[in-house]
Amino acid sequence: MPSTKKLIAYHELIGLKIKIASHSDPTLVGKSGVVVDETSNTLIILDEDKNKKIRVPKCYGIYEFELQSKERIIIDGTLLLGRPEDRLKKMLRR
């Protein structure tokens, strides 16, 4: 199933390009890179500029993802909370 705007919260985020559009931590705003890992409450991003990993809390930010189709979408971090497999289970219950 391809990633779409509607379903991005239920897809695997690892490997997608990301940019932090807004965050409660002002030092993270504008950072971009590739999602290399994900936990229930954090995203781990490989920073393009410094080539190091950044751990970013999901719930305090707004993120811009670039899909494989080069389409960009913006999503609130609270929609990304939880493990990827649990987010999919939520969608299937609806």
VENLIN-V697923 format. One record per helix or strand. SS is the DSSP state (H for helix, E for strand). FROM is the first residue (numbers start at 1). TO is the last residue. If there is no record, write none. Layout:
ss=SS from=FROM to=TO
ss=SS from=FROM to=TO
This chain:
ss=H from=8 to=10
ss=E from=17 to=23
ss=E from=32 to=38
ss=E from=42 to=47
ss=E from=53 to=57
ss=E from=61 to=66
ss=E from=72 to=76
ss=H from=77 to=80
ss=H from=84 to=93
